[in-house]
């Protein structure tokens, strides 16, 4: 039981670390807002192209890019705390809550907190209460 629990937690941690790094590297930083969508029809550059172009920048330009990213991240966190989460797709979270309740709670909360651990415990003990709890967390009842 402990081995299974360790493997599940390590899998979730690895997914959160490597999945978020790949997603953030592939998404270009906009100058207006983190929630705006590009209006042009050009395809997004690949991760390698973005990394190569970043490596070719001077030290001063790299620092400026890091400042922009930090500013956008702070703005996104402020919007998220305010309750505005336009990037969350509840339909997909509900489907995920039915299949893997702890993962759905983690993606909804954005961190491993008490709600995640409760969902994991309920899912490991009895699957149906874990699903119900995950749905309650996603819809904001808990």
LUMSEZA-156759 format. One record per atom (N, C-alpha, C): residue number from 1; atom name; x, z, y. Coordinates in nm, 2 decimals, padded with zeros to 4 digits. Layout:
NUM; CA; X; Z; Y
...
//
This chain:
1; N; 00.08; 00.00; -00.12
1; CA; 00.00; 00.00; 00.00
1; C; 00.09; 00.00; 00.12
2; N; 00.19; 00.08; 00.12
2; CA; 00.28; 00.09; 00.24
2; C; 00.36; -00.05; 00.26
3; N; 00.39; -00.11; 00.15
3; CA; 00.46; -00.24; 00.16
3; C; 00.37; -00.34; 00.22
4; N; 00.25; -00.35; 00.18
4; CA; 00.15; -00.44; 00.24
4; C; 00.13; -00.41; 00.39
5; N; 00.12; -00.29; 00.42
5; CA; 00.10; -00.25; 00.56
5; C; 00.22; -00.29; 00.64
6; N; 00.34; -00.26; 00.59
6; CA; 00.46; -00.30; 00.66
6; C; 00.47; -00.45; 00.68
7; N; 00.44; -00.53; 00.58
7; CA; 00.45; -00.67; 00.59
7; C; 00.35; -00.73; 00.69
8; N; 00.23; -00.67; 00.69
8; CA; 00.13; -00.72; 00.79
8; C; 00.17; -00.69; 00.93
9; N; 00.22; -00.57; 00.96
9; CA; 00.27; -00.53; 01.09
9; C; 00.39; -00.62; 01.13
10; N; 00.48; -00.64; 01.04
10; CA; 00.60; -00.72; 01.07
10; C; 00.55; -00.87; 01.10
11; N; 00.46; -00.91; 01.02
11; CA; 00.41; -01.05; 01.05
11; C; 00.34; -01.06; 01.18
12; N; 00.26; -00.96; 01.22
12; CA; 00.20; -00.96; 01.35
12; C; 00.30; -00.95; 01.46
13; N; 00.40; -00.87; 01.45
13; CA; 00.50; -00.86; 01.55
13; C; 00.58; -00.99; 01.56
14; N; 00.62; -01.04; 01.45
14; CA; 00.69; -01.17; 01.45
14; C; 00.61; -01.28; 01.52
15; N; 00.48; -01.29; 01.49
15; CA; 00.40; -01.39; 01.55
15; C; 00.39; -01.37; 01.70
16; N; 00.37; -01.24; 01.74
16; CA; 00.36; -01.21; 01.88
16; C; 00.49; -01.25; 01.96
17; N; 00.60; -01.22; 01.90
17; CA; 00.73; -01.25; 01.96
17; C; 00.76; -01.40; 01.97
18; N; 00.76; -01.46; 01.85
18; CA; 00.80; -01.60; 01.84
18; C; 00.69; -01.69; 01.89
19; N; 00.56; -01.66; 01.87
19; CA; 00.45; -01.74; 01.91
19; C; 00.44; -01.74; 02.07
20; N; 00.46; -01.62; 02.13
20; CA; 00.45; -01.62; 02.27
20; C; 00.57; -01.69; 02.34
21; N; 00.69; -01.68; 02.28
21; CA; 00.80; -01.75; 02.33
21; C; 00.79; -01.90; 02.33
22; N; 00.73; -01.95; 02.22
22; CA; 00.71; -02.09; 02.21
22; C; 00.61; -02.14; 02.31
23; N; 00.50; -02.07; 02.32
23; CA; 00.39; -02.11; 02.41
23; C; 00.44; -02.10; 02.56
24; N; 00.51; -02.00; 02.60
24; CA; 00.55; -01.99; 02.74
24; C; 00.66; -02.09; 02.77
25; N; 00.74; -02.13; 02.67
25; CA; 00.84; -02.23; 02.70
25; C; 00.78; -02.37; 02.71
26; N; 00.67; -02.39; 02.65
26; CA; 00.61; -02.52; 02.65
26; C; 00.51; -02.54; 02.77
27; N; 00.47; -02.43; 02.83
27; CA; 00.38; -02.44; 02.94
27; C; 00.45; -02.45; 03.07
28; N; 00.44; -02.55; 03.15
28; CA; 00.51; -02.56; 03.28
28; C; 00.45; -02.46; 03.38
29; N; 00.53; -02.41; 03.47
29; CA; 00.49; -02.31; 03.57
29; C; 00.44; -02.39; 03.69
30; N; 00.31; -02.36; 03.73
30; CA; 00.26; -02.43; 03.85
30; C; 00.29; -02.35; 03.97
31; N; 00.29; -02.41; 04.08
31; CA; 00.32; -02.34; 04.21
31; C; 00.20; -02.28; 04.27
32; N; 00.08; -02.32; 04.23
32; CA; -00.04; -02.26; 04.30
32; C; -00.09; -02.14; 04.23
33; N; -00.12; -02.15; 04.10
33; CA; -00.17; -02.03; 04.03
33; C; -00.15; -02.05; 03.88
34; N; -00.14; -01.94; 03.80
34; CA; -00.12; -01.95; 03.66
34; C; -00.25; -02.00; 03.59
35; N; -00.36; -02.00; 03.65
35; CA; -00.48; -02.04; 03.59
35; C; -00.52; -02.19; 03.62
36; N; -00.45; -02.25; 03.71
36; CA; -00.48; -02.39; 03.75
36; C; -00.44; -02.49; 03.64
37; N; -00.51; -02.60; 03.64
37; CA; -00.48; -02.70; 03.54
37; C; -00.42; -02.82; 03.61
38; N; -00.33; -02.89; 03.55
38; CA; -00.28; -03.01; 03.62
38; C; -00.38; -03.12; 03.63
39; N; -00.38; -03.19; 03.75
39; CA; -00.47; -03.29; 03.77
39; C; -00.42; -03.43; 03.73
40; N; -00.29; -03.45; 03.72
40; CA; -00.24; -03.58; 03.68
40; C; -00.26; -03.60; 03.53
41; N; -00.25; -03.73; 03.49
41; CA; -00.27; -03.77; 03.35
41; C; -00.14; -03.79; 03.28
42; N; -00.03; -03.74; 03.33
42; CA; 00.10; -03.76; 03.25
42; C; 00.10; -03.66; 03.14
43; N; 00.16; -03.70; 03.03
43; CA; 00.17; -03.60; 02.92
43; C; 00.27; -03.49; 02.95
44; N; 00.25; -03.37; 02.89
44; CA; 00.33; -03.26; 02.92
44; C; 00.47; -03.28; 02.85
45; N; 00.58; -03.24; 02.91
45; CA; 00.71; -03.26; 02.85
45; C; 00.73; -03.17; 02.73
46; N; 00.81; -03.21; 02.64
46; CA; 00.84; -03.13; 02.52
46; C; 00.93; -03.01; 02.55
47; N; 00.94; -02.92; 02.46
47; CA; 01.01; -02.80; 02.48
47; C; 01.16; -02.83; 02.50
48; N; 01.21; -02.92; 02.43
48; CA; 01.35; -02.96; 02.44
48; C; 01.38; -03.02; 02.58
49; N; 01.29; -03.11; 02.63
49; CA; 01.31; -03.17; 02.76
49; C; 01.31; -03.06; 02.87
50; N; 01.22; -02.96; 02.86
50; CA; 01.21; -02.86; 02.95
50; C; 01.34; -02.77; 02.95
51; N; 01.39; -02.74; 02.83
51; CA; 01.51; -02.66; 02.81
51; C; 01.63; -02.73; 02.87
52; N; 01.64; -02.86; 02.84
52; CA; 01.75; -02.94; 02.89
52; C; 01.75; -02.95; 03.04
53; N; 01.64; -02.97; 03.10
53; CA; 01.63; -02.97; 03.25
53; C; 01.66; -02.84; 03.31
54; N; 01.62; -02.73; 03.24
54; CA; 01.65; -02.59; 03.29
54; C; 01.80; -02.57; 03.28
55; N; 01.87; -02.61; 03.18
55; CA; 02.01; -02.59; 03.16
55; C; 02.09; -02.67; 03.27
56; N; 02.04; -02.78; 03.31
56; CA; 02.11; -02.86; 03.41
56; C; 02.09; -02.81; 03.55
57; N; 02.01; -02.71; 03.58
57; CA; 01.99; -02.65; 03.71
57; C; 02.11; -02.57; 03.75
58; N; 02.13; -02.55; 03.88
58; CA; 02.24; -02.47; 03.93
58; C; 02.19; -02.32; 03.91
59; N; 02.29; -02.23; 03.93
59; CA; 02.26; -02.09; 03.92
59; C; 02.16; -02.04; 04.02
60; N; 02.17; -02.09; 04.14
60; CA; 02.07; -02.05; 04.24
60; C; 01.93; -02.10; 04.21
61; N; 01.92; -02.22; 04.16
61; CA; 01.79; -02.28; 04.12
61; C; 01.73; -02.20; 04.01
62; N; 01.81; -02.16; 03.91
62; CA; 01.76; -02.08; 03.80
62; C; 01.70; -01.95; 03.84
63; N; 01.77; -01.88; 03.94
63; CA; 01.72; -01.76; 03.99
63; C; 01.59; -01.78; 04.06
64; N; 01.58; -01.89; 04.13
64; CA; 01.45; -01.91; 04.20
64; C; 01.34; -01.94; 04.10
65; N; 01.37; -02.01; 04.00
65; CA; 01.27; -02.03; 03.89
65; C; 01.22; -01.90; 03.83
66; N; 01.32; -01.81; 03.80
66; CA; 01.29; -01.68; 03.74
66; C; 01.20; -01.60; 03.84
67; N; 01.23; -01.61; 03.97
67; CA; 01.14; -01.54; 04.07
67; C; 01.00; -01.59; 04.07
68; N; 00.99; -01.72; 04.06
68; CA; 00.86; -01.78; 04.06
68; C; 00.78; -01.74; 03.93
69; N; 00.85; -01.74; 03.82
69; CA; 00.78; -01.70; 03.69
69; C; 00.74; -01.55; 03.70
70; N; 00.82; -01.47; 03.75
70; CA; 00.79; -01.32; 03.76
70; C; 00.67; -01.31; 03.86
71; N; 00.66; -01.38; 03.96
71; CA; 00.55; -01.37; 04.06
71; C; 00.42; -01.42; 03.99
72; N; 00.43; -01.53; 03.92
72; CA; 00.31; -01.58; 03.85
72; C; 00.26; -01.48; 03.74
73; N; 00.36; -01.42; 03.67
73; CA; 00.32; -01.32; 03.57
73; C; 00.25; -01.20; 03.63
74; N; 00.30; -01.15; 03.74
74; CA; 00.24; -01.04; 03.81
74; C; 00.10; -01.08; 03.85
75; N; 00.08; -01.20; 03.91
75; CA; -00.05; -01.24; 03.95
75; C; -00.15; -01.25; 03.83
76; N; -00.10; -01.30; 03.72
76; CA; -00.18; -01.31; 03.60
76; C; -00.22; -01.18; 03.55
77; N; -00.13; -01.08; 03.54
77; CA; -00.16; -00.95; 03.50
77; C; -00.26; -00.88; 03.59
78; N; -00.25; -00.91; 03.72
78; CA; -00.34; -00.85; 03.82
78; C; -00.48; -00.91; 03.79
79; N; -00.49; -01.04; 03.77
79; CA; -00.62; -01.10; 03.74
79; C; -00.68; -01.05; 03.61
80; N; -00.59; -01.03; 03.51
80; CA; -00.64; -00.98; 03.38
80; C; -00.69; -00.84; 03.39
81; N; -00.62; -00.75; 03.47
81; CA; -00.67; -00.62; 03.49
81; C; -00.81; -00.61; 03.56
82; N; -00.82; -00.71; 03.65
82; CA; -00.95; -00.72; 03.73
82; C; -01.07; -00.77; 03.64
83; N; -01.04; -00.81; 03.52
83; CA; -01.15; -00.85; 03.43
83; C; -01.17; -01.00; 03.43
84; N; -01.09; -01.08; 03.50
84; CA; -01.10; -01.22; 03.50
84; C; -01.01; -01.28; 03.39
85; N; -01.07; -01.32; 03.28
85; CA; -00.99; -01.38; 03.17
85; C; -01.04; -01.51; 03.13
86; N; -01.02; -01.61; 03.21
86; CA; -01.07; -01.74; 03.18
86; C; -01.01; -01.81; 03.07
87; N; -00.89; -01.77; 03.02
87; CA; -00.82; -01.83; 02.92
87; C; -00.87; -01.79; 02.78
88; N; -00.94; -01.68; 02.77
88; CA; -00.99; -01.63; 02.64
88; C; -01.11; -01.71; 02.60
89; N; -01.11; -01.76; 02.48
89; CA; -01.22; -01.83; 02.43
89; C; -01.29; -01.74; 02.32
90; N; -01.40; -01.69; 02.36
90; CA; -01.47; -01.59; 02.27
90; C; -01.51; -01.64; 02.14
91; N; -01.55; -01.77; 02.14
91; CA; -01.59; -01.83; 02.01
91; C; -01.48; -01.82; 01.91
92; N; -01.36; -01.86; 01.95
92; CA; -01.25; -01.86; 01.86
92; C; -01.21; -01.72; 01.82
93; N; -01.22; -01.62; 01.91
93; CA; -01.19; -01.48; 01.88
93; C; -01.30; -01.43; 01.78
94; N; -01.42; -01.47; 01.79
94; CA; -01.52; -01.42; 01.70
94; C; -01.49; -01.48; 01.56
95; N; -01.46; -01.60; 01.55
95; CA; -01.42; -01.66; 01.42
95; C; -01.30; -01.59; 01.36
96; N; -01.20; -01.56; 01.45
96; CA; -01.08; -01.49; 01.40
96; C; -01.12; -01.35; 01.36
97; N; -01.21; -01.29; 01.43
97; CA; -01.25; -01.15; 01.40
97; C; -01.32; -01.14; 01.26
98; N; -01.38; -01.25; 01.22
98; CA; -01.44; -01.25; 01.09
98; C; -01.34; -01.27; 00.98
99; N; -01.24; -01.35; 01.01
99; CA; -01.13; -01.38; 00.91
99; C; -01.02; -01.27; 00.91
100; N; -00.97; -01.24; 01.03
100; CA; -00.86; -01.14; 01.04
100; C; -00.89; -01.05; 01.16
101; N; -00.97; -00.94; 01.14
101; CA; -01.01; -00.86; 01.25
101; C; -00.89; -00.80; 01.33
102; N; -00.78; -00.74; 01.27
102; CA; -00.68; -00.69; 01.35
102; C; -00.61; -00.79; 01.44
103; N; -00.59; -00.91; 01.39
103; CA; -00.53; -01.01; 01.48
103; C; -00.62; -01.05; 01.59
104; N; -00.75; -01.06; 01.57
104; CA; -00.84; -01.08; 01.68
104; C; -00.84; -00.98; 01.79
105; N; -00.83; -00.85; 01.74
105; CA; -00.82; -00.74; 01.84
105; C; -00.69; -00.74; 01.92
106; N; -00.58; -00.77; 01.85
106; CA; -00.45; -00.78; 01.91
106; C; -00.45; -00.90; 02.02
107; N; -00.51; -01.01; 01.98
107; CA; -00.51; -01.12; 02.08
107; C; -00.60; -01.09; 02.20
108; N; -00.71; -01.02; 02.17
108; CA; -00.80; -00.99; 02.28
108; C; -00.74; -00.89; 02.37
109; N; -00.67; -00.78; 02.32
109; CA; -00.62; -00.68; 02.40
109; C; -00.48; -00.72; 02.46
110; N; -00.41; -00.80; 02.39
110; CA; -00.28; -00.85; 02.45
110; C; -00.16; -00.75; 02.42
111; N; -00.19; -00.65; 02.34
111; CA; -00.09; -00.55; 02.30
111; C; -00.13; -00.47; 02.18
112; N; -00.04; -00.41; 02.12
112; CA; -00.07; -00.32; 02.00
112; C; -00.10; -00.19; 02.06
113; N; -00.23; -00.15; 02.05
113; CA; -00.27; -00.02; 02.11
113; C; -00.36; 00.05; 02.00
114; N; -00.43; 00.15; 02.04
114; CA; -00.51; 00.23; 01.95
114; C; -00.63; 00.15; 01.89
115; N; -00.68; 00.06; 01.96
115; CA; -00.79; -00.03; 01.91
115; C; -00.74; -00.12; 01.80
116; N; -00.62; -00.17; 01.81
116; CA; -00.56; -00.25; 01.71
116; C; -00.54; -00.17; 01.58
117; N; -00.49; -00.04; 01.59
117; CA; -00.46; 00.04; 01.48
117; C; -00.59; 00.08; 01.41
118; N; -00.69; 00.11; 01.49
118; CA; -00.82; 00.14; 01.43
118; C; -00.88; 00.03; 01.35
119; N; -00.87; -00.09; 01.41
119; CA; -00.92; -00.21; 01.34
119; C; -00.84; -00.24; 01.21
120; N; -00.71; -00.22; 01.22
120; CA; -00.62; -00.24; 01.10
120; C; -00.66; -00.14; 00.99
121; N; -00.68; -00.02; 01.03
121; CA; -00.72; 00.09; 00.93
121; C; -00.85; 00.06; 00.87
122; N; -00.95; 00.02; 00.95
122; CA; -01.09; -00.01; 00.90
122; C; -01.08; -00.13; 00.81
123; N; -01.00; -00.23; 00.84
123; CA; -01.00; -00.35; 00.76
123; C; -00.93; -00.32; 00.63
124; N; -00.83; -00.24; 00.63
124; CA; -00.76; -00.21; 00.50
124; C; -00.85; -00.12; 00.41
125; N; -00.92; -00.03; 00.47
125; CA; -01.00; 00.05; 00.39
125; C; -01.13; -00.02; 00.34
126; N; -01.20; -00.07; 00.43
126; CA; -01.33; -00.14; 00.40
126; C; -01.33; -00.26; 00.50
127; N; -01.35; -00.38; 00.45
127; CA; -01.33; -00.50; 00.53
127; C; -01.45; -00.51; 00.63
128; N; -01.57; -00.49; 00.59
128; CA; -01.68; -00.51; 00.68
128; C; -01.68; -00.42; 00.80
129; N; -01.65; -00.29; 00.79
129; CA; -01.64; -00.21; 00.92
129; C; -01.53; -00.26; 01.01
130; N; -01.42; -00.32; 00.95
130; CA; -01.31; -00.37; 01.04
130; C; -01.36; -00.49; 01.12
131; N; -01.45; -00.58; 01.05
131; CA; -01.50; -00.69; 01.12
131; C; -01.60; -00.65; 01.23
132; N; -01.68; -00.55; 01.20
132; CA; -01.78; -00.50; 01.30
132; C; -01.71; -00.44; 01.42
133; N; -01.60; -00.36; 01.39
133; CA; -01.53; -00.30; 01.50
133; C; -01.46; -00.41; 01.59
134; N; -01.40; -00.51; 01.52
134; CA; -01.33; -00.61; 01.60
134; C; -01.43; -00.69; 01.69
135; N; -01.55; -00.71; 01.63
135; CA; -01.65; -00.78; 01.72
135; C; -01.70; -00.70; 01.83
136; N; -01.71; -00.57; 01.81
136; CA; -01.74; -00.47; 01.92
136; C; -01.64; -00.47; 02.03
137; N; -01.51; -00.47; 01.99
137; CA; -01.40; -00.48; 02.08
137; C; -01.40; -00.61; 02.16
138; N; -01.42; -00.72; 02.09
138; CA; -01.42; -00.85; 02.16
138; C; -01.53; -00.86; 02.26
139; N; -01.65; -00.81; 02.23
139; CA; -01.76; -00.82; 02.32
139; C; -01.76; -00.71; 02.42
140; N; -01.66; -00.62; 02.42
140; CA; -01.65; -00.52; 02.52
140; C; -01.74; -00.40; 02.51
141; N; -01.79; -00.37; 02.39
141; CA; -01.88; -00.26; 02.37
141; C; -01.80; -00.13; 02.34
142; N; -01.67; -00.15; 02.29
142; CA; -01.59; -00.03; 02.26
142; C; -01.47; -00.03; 02.36
//
